Structure formats: structure tokens, C-alpha cells
Amino acid sequence: MAKPDPALLDPARYPFTCRIEPRFGDLDVNLHINNVAMASMLEESHVRLHRASGYRQALPAGVTTMVASVTIEYLGEGAYPDPVDFHLAVSHVGRTSHEVVKLVMQNGRVIAFSRTVMVTVGPDGPVAIPPSFTKQVDRWMLRA
């Protein structure tokens, strides 16, 4: 897989940042953050963005979100115990789905890039993203 567009590797473009500390148990035999642990930390960062943006709270009863697609590009090695910084932005909003891009850095170095497409679903399948989220999503969008 090709590296992402270099413009996506600029943390200043991302409106949301959170820090997660790896655990010793997150390491592989080479003492790097293993792929499963990185996927878990990416998931945690996404949940934090959804909470901060009000997306989760905007969902009506009986409506939830499902991951339709996730990609992770490993661009460097992460290590223990230094914290990992996750920079997130909404990159696209459709009628029933939205895409979030995530830049992962440790000690100022890029170590991963990820894209996740989330679909808003109700009991009978995809439903429109709540207007209370779409009306204010601009502040969470990837910056130019």
C-alpha cells in the first residue's frame, strides 16, 4: 500500500488530538507496539473524537454506528513507554456515513495513518446522520 498524501501527515490539519499511553503488554517480541494494540488505540481515539464532537450524544434511541471500513498504514515503529499522540479529523460526511482520518505520532515522528468509514444505522439499516451533528461538523473537519 502506498503512503498517504504527504499533506495528510501534517498534525496542524487535525482539529482533535488525544494522547494514549501504551502498556507493556501492547508490545511485540521486538518491543514495538504490536498491530492489534495499535488498532485498539485507534479505536479508542475514535471514540474520544465522537464524544468530544457530540456525535454519540446526537444519536437517537435505537440508532448506533458501525464500522464499514478501516485501513491502517504503519509508517514507523512505536515503542513503550512514551505516549502516542492521535490527531483526528472528519474528512468526509455523506447522508448516512462519515469518514475519519487519524494521524498517529510518537515523539514527533509519524508512526501510522488510518481511515475509518462509519455508517449510522437503525433497526432497519442505514439512517441519516443526525442533523444536530451535521450542523456543527465543520469544526471537526480536516483543515485545508
Order of alpha helices (4+ residues) and beta strands (2+ residues): beta-alpha-alpha-beta-beta-beta-beta-beta-alpha
